[in-house]
Structure formats: structure tokens, C-alpha cells
């Protein structure tokens, strides 16, 4: 694993994930990383995360890897985007 991905995982460990509180569709919040570009996608899906990653993979020439999967809501995803806004590409 690259140094950047290790730093990303360390940051994710520090994030307080918002618990599912029943306000909004409950599903999964996920982090998908592309090791070649060191870019990370934060997303939400009500379905299977693996199916969503497979869908993302069709548009990527590089192998993608899911590094975090956590129960959440669209609000959870929004808060994570806010948390990582300073590192957004």
C-alpha cells in the first residue's frame, strides 16, 4: 500500500462516523480508492456496495479497491465530504 493510502486510512480512522439515526434512507457509506492515481471516492448507496464498486470499475482503467464500508445515510456521506473538503482534488 502506498504512503498516501496509508495516510488516508489513518485519517479515516480519526473520522467520527455519523450513526444511522433513522432520518433518511439507510444504506452504506463507502470509500473507494484508485491506487494508481491515489484518488478516493466517498459515496453512498442503498444497495450492495460491491455492486456499486463494480459499476464504478467499468469506467476506470485502473483497479479500484473499497477500503471502508459503513452503515450510513446521505447525511453521513455529506459530513464526510465536509470533513475531507480540504483534501479534495
C-alpha positions as CSV (number, residue, x, y, z in Angstrom):
1,X,0.0,0.0,0.0
2,X,1.3,3.5,-0.9
3,X,2.2,6.0,1.8
4,X,-0.6,8.3,0.6
5,X,-3.2,5.5,1.0
6,X,-1.8,4.7,4.5
7,X,-2.2,8.4,5.4
8,X,-5.8,8.3,4.0
9,X,-6.6,5.2,6.1
10,X,-5.1,7.0,9.2
11,X,-7.4,10.0,8.5
12,X,-10.4,7.8,8.1
13,X,-9.7,6.1,11.4
14,X,-10.0,9.6,13.0
15,X,-13.3,10.4,11.4
16,X,-16.3,10.0,13.7
17,X,-18.8,8.3,11.5
18,X,-22.3,9.6,12.0
19,X,-24.6,6.9,13.3
20,X,-27.7,5.9,11.5
21,X,-30.4,7.8,13.2
22,X,-33.4,6.9,11.0
23,X,-33.5,10.3,9.4
24,X,-33.1,9.5,5.7
25,X,-32.5,6.3,3.7
26,X,-30.3,3.9,5.5
27,X,-27.7,2.3,3.3
28,X,-23.9,2.2,3.1
29,X,-21.3,4.9,3.0
30,X,-18.1,3.8,1.3
31,X,-14.6,4.9,0.4
32,X,-13.2,3.6,-2.9
33,X,-9.6,4.3,-3.7
34,X,-7.6,4.0,-7.0
35,X,-4.1,3.0,-6.1
36,X,-2.7,4.3,-9.4
37,X,-4.0,7.9,-9.0
38,X,-4.3,7.9,-5.2
39,X,-7.8,9.4,-5.6
40,X,-10.6,8.4,-3.3
41,X,-14.3,8.5,-3.8
42,X,-16.7,8.9,-0.9
43,X,-20.1,7.7,-1.8
44,X,-23.5,6.4,-0.5
45,X,-25.7,3.6,-1.8
46,X,-28.9,2.0,-0.6
47,X,-27.8,-1.2,-2.4
48,X,-24.9,-3.5,-2.2
49,X,-21.6,-1.6,-2.1
50,X,-19.9,-4.3,-4.1
51,X,-22.3,-3.8,-6.9
52,X,-21.7,0.0,-6.8
53,X,-17.9,-0.6,-6.9
54,X,-18.3,-2.9,-9.9
55,X,-20.3,-0.1,-11.6
56,X,-17.5,2.4,-10.9
57,X,-14.9,-0.1,-12.1
58,X,-16.4,-0.2,-15.6
59,X,-15.4,3.5,-16.0
60,X,-11.9,3.1,-14.6
61,X,-8.9,1.6,-16.4
62,X,-7.2,1.0,-13.0
63,X,-8.3,-1.5,-10.4
64,X,-10.4,0.1,-7.7
65,X,-10.4,-1.0,-4.1
66,X,-13.1,-0.5,-1.4
67,X,-11.3,0.4,1.8
68,X,-14.2,1.4,4.1
69,X,-17.8,0.3,4.2
70,X,-20.0,1.6,7.0
71,X,-23.8,1.8,7.6
72,X,-25.0,5.4,7.0
73,X,-27.3,7.9,5.3
74,X,-26.8,10.6,2.7
75,X,-26.2,12.9,5.6
76,X,-23.3,10.7,6.8
77,X,-21.8,11.0,3.3
78,X,-22.3,14.8,3.3
79,X,-20.5,15.1,6.6
80,X,-17.6,13.0,5.4
81,X,-17.3,15.2,2.3
82,X,-17.2,18.2,4.5
83,X,-14.5,16.6,6.7
84,X,-12.3,15.9,3.7
85,X,-13.1,19.0,1.7
86,X,-9.6,20.5,2.2
87,X,-8.0,17.5,0.5
88,X,-10.4,17.3,-2.4
89,X,-8.9,17.2,-5.9
